[in-house]
């Protein structure tokens, strides 16, 4: 098996430098032209890990790192994944086992994403019902667990998450107080509370996480906003009320390809005739694919980030109008960089909540996710929807104008940012 993996790596590494130490103590260096890419060193503890990596690298590299069978030397897991992903983007054909598993995954992806209400609740609990303190140790103070927005590029994480909420609010056209808003996948309540506090909206936030529900309700009560913001443990398919505005941030990735028509039909049913809806989600700037098997098993079971070609037909079928589409490219890479560094700074505290294997799992997840935006074709899309052509202004100028007016109204510094300093 060692000889077989050696042959694969000799064909695969074309950029950068990868040094491998084998279980018998020998070492091999695989390299492209000098200065052509990143560098890393890995060590295999045993031949069983080599066999698993050879047969199913997309799953076994992450599992090997979690279990200690694959160890990173002279750097961290980010450096190793940087080398592997950089070469993957230019030399996918050199990994026959990975190509085979990707082909099989595409064949069964609808089965993997079968997501009725009961399974959706179980999938959400897998990731979002973890110890709440975990997320407080690497997210911003508002616990925004989705792509931040970096208008300049040098914002702090706190500033960028506030800018994200401001950007979303501008696209929702909250031009008068008292508008009703449905927040599908409301997380820990930060966006819903902001829309009520800063824009005078009346918000219903729905989630499938009991941990998030409890935290959101406690926050609403603590801020004196419980009369304007409510949270429910509710599937989007069960909502029957009508709303002036609907927003969904970072939830669509859990819907499942086969349920896109149901999702947009629910949005169309719940949106008032003159209303506006906004979808913020991770997607891929390429043809449809499948979810990485390691990510699906350990982090987001049932999750999938779609191509726009998979999303737009479902919108068309719902008879909603697409008013605007914006693509955020490197914004999530920068968000994940902040999360990854905060996780590292608080690693001891996180290890005390769980264990070393959990920490390695999360490190692999954050590093791989960041690199998927930096080196692969992942992006975030924001799609604005409406029933009527006249629901939003004729040009996009209103978005920047609304954001500027909000900053001015808040005297240049939002209450949230003042509290975080």
N, C-alpha and C positions, 0 to 999 in steps of 0.2 A: 504493500500500500504506500509506503514511503516513496518508493521509486515512481509509482504512478502519479502521486501528488507532485513530486519533483518535476516530472515531465509536463504536467499541466501548468505549473507556475512558470516554467521556462517559456512556454508559449504565451502565457497570460500577461506577465509583467512587461509592459512596453514603456511605461512612464514612471519616473521616480526610482525608488530603491526599496526593496524588501529583503531584510535579512531573516533567515529562518534557522532556529536551533532545533535539532531533532532530538528525540528521546535518548539516543545513544551518545549525545554530547557533541556530535558533528554539527557543522554550520554550513549553510549555502546562502549565497547572495544572488538575488535576481534584480536586474537593474536595466533601466532604459538609458538614453543618453544623459550625461552629466547635466544637472540642473533642470531636467525635464519634468520634475514633479516632486511630490512629498516623499518622505522617508520614514520607515518604521522597522522595528525588530519584534518578531514574535517567537515564542518558544512553545513547542508541543511537549506536554508532560508524558503522554503515552500514545501507543499506536492505535488505540481505540478511537481517540479523538481525531487522528489523521484519517482513519477510515470513514468516520462520519462526515468530516469536512469534504473529503473526496466525493462521497456519494450524494451529499445534499448540502452544499456550502451555504445556501441562503438561510437554512435553519441552523446548521451545526456550528457556524462561526459564532453566532450569538450564544448558543447553548454552551459551547466550549469555553467562552469567556466567563459566563455566569458560574460554571462549575469548576473553573480553574484548570481545565485540561488544555486550554489555550491561554497563554500568558503574554502580556505585552511588556517588552523591555525597551528602555531608551525612549520613553514617551508614554502616551496614554492611549486609550482605545480610540480617541478621535484621530490620532495620527495613523493608526493601523487602518481604520475605515477610510480615511482620506486616500491612502495608497490604493486600497482595493476598489473603491468606487471610481477613482480617477481612471483606473485601467478598465473597469467594467464599462465605462462610457465609450471607450474606443476599441475594446477588444472582447465584446460579449461572446463572440463566436468561439473563443478559446475555452469556454466552460460548458462542455456538453451536458454534464449532470444538471447544472443550473438551468440550462435551456429546456431540458426535458421536464423538470419540475415546474417551471414557469408555464409551459404548454399545458400540462395537466391541471395546474391551478386555474388557468383561464377556462378550461372545459367545465370545471365544477364550481366556478365562482358564484353562480346563482344559488347553488345549494348552500355554499358557505355563508352567503348573505341572506339566506331565508330568515326573515326578521319579523315574525308576528309579535304582537304586543308583549306576551309573556317572555319570549326570548330576548326582545329588546330591553326589557327591564333587567334580565339577568346579565346581559352584556354590559349594560351601563354600570351595574353594581361592581363588576369585575375591576373596573378602573377607577370609578368616581366615588366608590364607597370605601376607599382606603382611609387610613387615619388622617383626619383633617389637618393635623399639625404638619404632615408631610408637605402638603401644598403650600402652607404658609412659609416653609423654609426655602422655597425656590421661586415662587411666584411674586408678583408685586403685592402691595398691601391690599389691593382690591380683589385679589385672587382672580385676575383675568387669565383664563387658561386657553387663550386663543391668540392669533397673530396680532401683534401690536402694530402701530403705524408710526413710521419715522419720516416725517416731512423733510427734515434737514439731513438726517442720517446719524447725528451724534447725540440724540436724545438719550436720557436715562430710561430705564425700563418703566419707571413710574410715569414719566412724561409721555412716553410713547403709548402706553396703555390709555392714558387720559385722552391723547390725541386720537386714538382709535375710536373711542366712544364718541368723541366730538364729531368725527368723520361720519360715523354711522347715524348719529342724530341729525346731521345736516341732510343726509340723503333721505331720511324719513320725513323731512319737511314738517317738523313739529312747530308750526308757525302760530299756534294758539294753545293756551292751556286747556286742560280737560280732555284732550284726545285720548281715546282708549287704545292701548297697545297690548298685543300678545307677544310675549317673548318665548319662543319655542327652544327649549334647551337652555334654561336660564342660569345654569351653573350655580355659583355661590351668590348670585343676586346682584352683582355689581352694576351691570348695565341697566337692569330694571330700576334699581334704586337711583342711579344717575338720571335716568329719563324722568323719574318722578320729581327728584330734588331740583334738578337744574332746568327742566323744561315744562314742569307742571302736568306731566302725563299721568293717566291712571293705568296701571300696568298689572297684567296677570302674567306671572312667570310660571312655566311648567317644566318639570324635570322628572327623570326616572330614577334619580339618586336620592335615597333617604337621607344620606349625610348632607348633601347639598341643600335639600329641602329644609332641614332643621337649622342649618347655618343661615340660610337666606331669611327665614322667618325671624330668627333672633336678631339679625341685622336690621330688618325693617322695624321691629319693635324698638330697638335701641336708638334708632335715628328718628323715631316718631313719625314714620311713614307708613305704618300699617293700615292707615285709612285710605292710602292711595296706591299701595303696592301689596298684592297678595301672591302667594306661591302655592302651587298644588302639585302633588305627585300624580302626573297625568300624561298619558300618551297623546301625541298630537292628533291621532285619529279619533280620539274621543271628544275633542273640543267641538262645541255646538254654537257658541256665542259668535256675534259679529263684532269686528274691531275696525277702528279707523286706520290702524297701522299694525303690521306684523313684522317682526324681526327674528331672525334665527342666526346665531353665531356659533360656529364650531360644533354644530349638531348634525348637519346633513351628512357628514362622513359616516354616521352610524345608521342611516336610513336603509341602505341596501338597494342595489340597482333595480331589483324587481319591484320596489316600493316607491320609486320616484313618481309615477303617476298618482299614487295614493297621497303622497306628500303634497304635490302641487294642487291636486283637487281639493285637499283639505284647506290649503291656503286660499284658494279661490272661493271656497264656500264660506270661510270665516272673514273674508275681507269685504268691508263695505264697498258699495259701487264706486265711490270717489276715493277709496283708500289707496295706500302705498305699502308694499311689502319689500323687504330687503333680506337677501340671503348672502351670508358670508361663510365661505367654506373652502377647504383645501381641495385642489384639483391637480390635474396633470396636463402639461403642455405637450401632449403627444396622444397617440391612439389609445383606446381603452386597454386596460391591463388587468392585473390582479394584485392583491395585497401581499406584501412580503410575508412568507409563512411564519417567520419568527415574530414579527409584529402582531400578526393575527392570533398567534397562540398565547403570547405573554402580555401584550399591552392592550390591544383593541380587538377583541374577538368580534367578528361580524363587520368590522370596519372596512371601508373602501373609499379611496379618493378618486373621483371620476374625471374623465375627459369631458369637456364642454359638449362634445358631440353626443354624450349620453344624457346630459341634463336638458339641453334645449328642446329635444323632441317631447319630453314629458311636460315642459312648460307650454309648448304649443298645444298639446292635447288638453291642457286645462283651460285653454282660451284666455289665459293671462297674457298681457302684453309685456314684452321686455322693454323697459324704459331706459336702462343703462347697464353696461357691464364694465367693470374696472378690474384689471389684473394687477395684483401686488406680487412682485417677483421675489426680491431678496428681503422683504420685510420680515418674513417668518424665520429666515436664517438668522437675522439679527436678534429676533425675539428668543430663539432657541440658544443662541450664544449667551445671552444674559442668564437664561434659566440654567444652562449647563455650568456656568461659573458660580452661580449662587448655590447650586446643588453641591459642587465641589467644596465650597467654603463651609457648608453646613453638613458635610458628609458624616461626621462623628455623631451628630445629633440624629440624623436620619437612620444610621446604623443602630442606634439605641432603640428606635421605634420598630425596626424590622431586623435585618441581619446583613451580613456581607454579600450574600448571593443577591438579595434584593437590590442593594446598592449597585452592584455590577449590572444587573438587569436594567436599572433605570439609567445608568451611565451609557450603556450601549444604545438604549432607546433615544436619549437626548442627542448623543453624538451622531447616530445614524440619521435621525430626523433632520438635524441641521445640515448635514452634508447632502441630503436628498434635495434640499432647496439650493444649496450652493453649486453642486456639481451635476445633479440630475435635472429632470424636467418638471419638478413640482412647483406649484404656485398657489396663490390664494385668489379666488374670484369673489367679487361682490356683484350680485345681480339684483337690480331694482325692478320691481314688478308692479303692475297696476291693471285695473279693469278698463280705465278710460285714458285716451290719448292726452287729455288735458290735466291729468292728475299731478304732473310735475312741470316745472318751468320749461321753456323751449330750449334753453341751453344749459350747460353744466356750470356756468359761472356762479350760480346760486350756491353751490357747494362751498367754494372757497369764501364767498361773501358771508355765508351763514357761520362758518367756522371762525372767521375774523370777528364777526359781531359777538359771538359767544365769548371769545377771548377778551374782547373789550368789556363786555358786561361783567366779566369776572375779574376785572382790573389786572388782566395779564397773568394772574396766577389763580388756578382753580382752588376751591376749598380743599379738594382731595390732596392736591400737591402741597398745600400749606400744611396740612396735617402730617404729611409724610416726611417733612423736613425737620 
